[in-house]
Amino acid sequence: MNDQVQTLDYGTTVATERNRVLRNTYWLLALSLIPTVLGAWIGVATGITRGLTGGIGLIVFFAGAFGFMFAIEKTKNSAAGVPVLLAFTFFMGLMLARLIAMVLGFKNGSSLIMTAFGGTAGVFFVMASLASVIKRDLSGMGKWLFVGALAIMIGGIINVFVGSTVGMMVISMMAIGIFSAYMLYDLKQIIDGGETNYISATLALYLDIFNVFQSLLALLGIMGGERD
């Protein structure tokens, strides 16, 4: 009888902890969108990132992104973790400014941005719903998704120098698929207890959402942009 009580208490404790991580992740994820929007707005308004094209843009982006991610990993268990994460999301907003400025150059630019935002929110809602009902362990997806993300990154770097519109469309469609699946994977990791740090969990989901939004916006701009 005592063993049964202890098992029940342990199960309740584990479930409570997982719910806490998921709740904190959702709150921090929502908060992280504020500096992202602020960074994008400043980038568009000032044109500060306009010159970050080609190789220079890649160097700044990768140096900043990987530098911040390293810092987040080092500070995720301390009080500095949240401010570092929010600084990273501000940086990512700045990096998004060039694409947003380009799309805003279209006659229907504002509606394209809202469509991309709505589409991304829809993908997140679907993946969150699936993660809550799927009972199967999805941890095996991780290595295949990593390979897919690596392929997209390499293809994206090559296309920066090639400048192919068709290549950009293909890469964007692949990224939407891969990072949508990554959302499901990362959410399932939290729900199943594979990820117990809400800052790390927020970083993973933020990157998924950022890549889906960016790719969807690029695709909409290529296929649906209306010039004056």
C-alpha positions as CSV (number, residue, x, y, z in Angstrom):
1,M,0.0,0.0,0.0
2,N,2.8,2.4,0.9
3,D,4.6,1.6,-2.4
4,Q,1.4,2.4,-4.3
5,V,1.1,5.8,-2.5
6,Q,4.7,6.6,-3.1
7,T,4.3,5.7,-6.8
8,L,1.2,7.9,-7.0
9,D,3.0,10.8,-5.3
10,Y,6.0,10.5,-7.6
11,G,3.7,10.4,-10.7
12,T,1.9,13.5,-9.5
13,T,5.2,15.3,-8.8
14,V,6.5,14.5,-12.2
15,A,3.3,15.6,-13.9
16,T,3.3,18.9,-11.9
17,E,6.9,19.6,-12.9
18,R,6.2,19.0,-16.6
19,N,3.2,21.3,-16.5
20,R,5.3,24.0,-14.8
21,V,8.0,23.8,-17.4
22,L,5.4,23.9,-20.2
23,R,3.5,26.8,-18.6
24,N,6.8,28.8,-18.0
25,T,7.9,28.1,-21.6
26,Y,4.6,29.4,-23.1
27,W,4.9,32.6,-20.9
28,L,8.5,33.2,-21.9
29,L,7.8,32.5,-25.5
30,A,5.0,35.1,-25.6
31,L,7.3,37.6,-23.8
32,S,10.1,36.9,-26.3
33,L,8.0,38.1,-29.2
34,I,8.0,41.7,-27.8
35,P,11.8,42.3,-28.3
36,T,11.6,40.5,-31.6
37,V,8.9,43.0,-32.9
38,L,10.9,45.9,-31.3
39,G,14.1,44.8,-33.0
40,A,12.3,44.4,-36.4
41,W,10.7,47.8,-36.1
42,I,14.0,49.5,-35.2
43,G,15.7,47.7,-38.1
44,V,13.1,48.8,-40.6
45,A,12.8,52.3,-39.3
46,T,16.6,53.0,-39.2
47,G,17.8,50.7,-42.0
48,I,20.6,49.7,-39.7
49,T,20.8,46.2,-41.2
50,R,20.3,47.3,-44.8
51,G,24.0,46.8,-45.6
52,L,24.2,43.3,-44.2
53,T,24.1,41.5,-47.5
54,G,26.0,38.5,-48.9
55,G,29.0,37.2,-46.9
56,I,29.0,40.1,-44.4
57,G,25.4,39.4,-43.5
58,L,26.0,35.7,-43.0
59,I,29.0,36.4,-40.8
60,V,27.1,38.9,-38.6
61,F,24.1,36.6,-38.4
62,F,25.9,33.4,-37.5
63,A,28.4,35.1,-35.2
64,G,25.5,36.8,-33.3
65,A,23.1,33.9,-33.3
66,F,25.6,31.2,-32.2
67,G,27.2,33.6,-29.7
68,F,23.9,34.3,-28.1
69,M,22.9,30.6,-28.1
70,F,26.2,29.7,-26.4
71,A,25.5,32.4,-23.8
72,I,21.9,31.2,-23.2
73,E,23.2,27.7,-22.7
74,K,25.7,28.9,-20.1
75,T,23.2,31.1,-18.2
76,K,20.0,29.0,-18.5
77,N,20.2,28.0,-14.8
78,S,20.9,31.5,-13.5
79,A,19.0,34.8,-13.1
80,A,20.8,36.0,-16.3
81,G,19.2,33.4,-18.5
82,V,16.0,35.2,-19.3
83,P,17.6,38.6,-20.1
84,V,20.1,36.9,-22.3
85,L,17.3,35.1,-24.2
86,L,15.4,38.3,-24.6
87,A,18.5,40.0,-25.9
88,F,18.8,37.2,-28.4
89,T,15.2,37.6,-29.6
90,F,15.9,41.4,-30.1
91,F,18.9,40.5,-32.2
92,M,16.8,38.1,-34.3
93,G,14.2,40.8,-34.8
94,L,17.0,43.1,-36.2
95,M,18.1,40.3,-38.5
96,L,14.5,39.9,-39.7
97,A,14.2,43.6,-40.6
98,R,15.7,43.3,-44.1
99,L,13.1,40.7,-45.2
100,I,10.2,42.7,-43.6
101,A,11.4,45.9,-45.3
102,M,11.5,44.1,-48.6
103,V,8.0,42.7,-48.2
104,L,6.7,46.1,-47.0
105,G,7.9,47.5,-50.4
106,F,5.0,45.6,-52.0
107,K,1.6,47.2,-52.3
108,N,0.1,44.4,-50.2
109,G,3.1,44.0,-47.9
110,S,1.2,44.6,-44.6
111,S,-1.3,41.9,-45.5
112,L,1.5,39.5,-46.4
113,I,3.1,40.0,-43.0
114,M,-0.2,39.4,-41.2
115,T,-0.8,36.3,-43.3
116,A,2.6,34.9,-42.4
117,F,2.0,35.7,-38.8
118,G,-1.4,34.0,-38.9
119,G,-0.1,31.0,-40.7
120,T,2.7,30.6,-38.2
121,A,0.3,30.8,-35.3
122,G,-1.9,28.2,-37.0
123,V,1.0,25.9,-37.4
124,F,2.0,26.3,-33.7
125,F,-1.6,25.6,-32.6
126,V,-1.8,22.4,-34.7
127,M,1.5,21.1,-33.5
128,A,0.7,21.9,-29.9
129,S,-2.6,20.1,-30.2
130,L,-0.9,17.1,-31.8
131,A,1.8,17.0,-29.1
132,S,-0.8,16.8,-26.4
133,V,-2.6,13.8,-28.0
134,I,0.2,11.7,-29.5
135,K,1.3,9.0,-27.1
136,R,4.1,7.7,-29.2
137,D,7.7,8.6,-28.3
138,L,9.0,11.0,-31.0
139,S,12.6,11.3,-29.7
140,G,13.8,9.3,-32.8
141,M,12.8,12.2,-35.0
142,G,15.5,14.4,-33.6
143,K,18.5,13.1,-35.7
144,W,16.5,13.3,-39.0
145,L,15.2,16.8,-38.3
146,F,18.8,17.9,-37.5
147,V,20.0,16.5,-40.8
148,G,17.1,18.3,-42.6
149,A,17.9,21.6,-40.8
150,L,21.6,21.3,-41.7
151,A,20.7,20.7,-45.3
152,I,18.5,23.8,-45.3
153,M,21.2,25.9,-43.7
154,I,23.8,24.8,-46.3
155,G,21.3,25.3,-49.1
156,G,20.5,28.8,-47.7
157,I,24.2,29.8,-47.5
158,I,24.8,28.6,-51.1
159,N,21.7,30.5,-52.3
160,V,22.9,33.8,-50.7
161,F,25.7,33.8,-53.3
162,V,23.7,32.2,-56.2
163,G,20.6,34.4,-55.7
164,S,18.2,32.0,-57.2
165,T,14.5,32.8,-56.7
166,V,13.5,29.1,-57.4
167,G,16.2,28.0,-54.9
168,M,14.8,30.4,-52.3
169,M,11.3,29.0,-52.8
170,V,12.4,25.4,-52.5
171,I,14.5,26.2,-49.3
172,S,11.5,28.1,-47.8
173,M,9.1,25.3,-48.4
174,M,11.6,22.8,-46.9
175,A,12.1,25.0,-43.9
176,I,8.4,25.3,-43.3
177,G,8.0,21.6,-43.3
178,I,11.2,20.8,-41.2
179,F,10.6,23.4,-38.5
180,S,6.9,22.7,-38.2
181,A,8.0,19.1,-37.5
182,Y,10.6,20.5,-35.1
183,M,7.8,22.3,-33.2
184,L,6.0,19.0,-32.7
185,Y,9.2,17.4,-31.6
186,D,10.2,20.1,-29.1
187,L,6.7,20.4,-27.6
188,K,6.6,16.6,-27.2
189,Q,10.0,16.7,-25.5
190,I,8.6,19.1,-22.9
191,I,5.4,17.1,-22.4
192,D,7.3,13.8,-22.0
193,G,9.8,15.3,-19.6
194,G,12.8,15.2,-22.1
195,E,13.3,18.9,-21.6
196,T,13.2,20.2,-18.1
197,N,14.7,23.7,-18.4
198,Y,12.1,26.2,-19.6
199,I,14.7,28.6,-21.0
200,S,16.2,25.9,-23.2
201,A,12.6,24.9,-24.2
202,T,11.7,28.5,-25.1
203,L,14.9,28.9,-27.2
204,A,14.1,25.7,-29.2
205,L,10.4,26.7,-29.8
206,Y,11.4,30.3,-30.6
207,L,13.8,29.1,-33.3
208,D,11.1,26.9,-34.8
209,I,8.6,29.7,-34.9
210,F,11.1,32.2,-36.2
211,N,12.1,29.9,-39.1
212,V,8.6,29.0,-40.0
213,F,7.5,32.7,-40.0
214,Q,10.6,33.9,-41.9
215,S,10.2,31.1,-44.6
216,L,6.5,31.6,-44.9
217,L,7.0,35.4,-45.3
218,A,9.7,34.9,-47.9
219,L,7.5,32.5,-49.9
220,L,4.5,34.8,-49.7
221,G,6.7,37.7,-50.9
222,I,8.0,35.8,-53.9
223,M,4.6,34.3,-54.9
224,G,2.1,37.0,-53.8
225,G,4.0,40.3,-53.7
226,E,2.2,43.0,-55.7
227,R,4.2,45.8,-57.1
228,D,2.8,49.3,-57.7
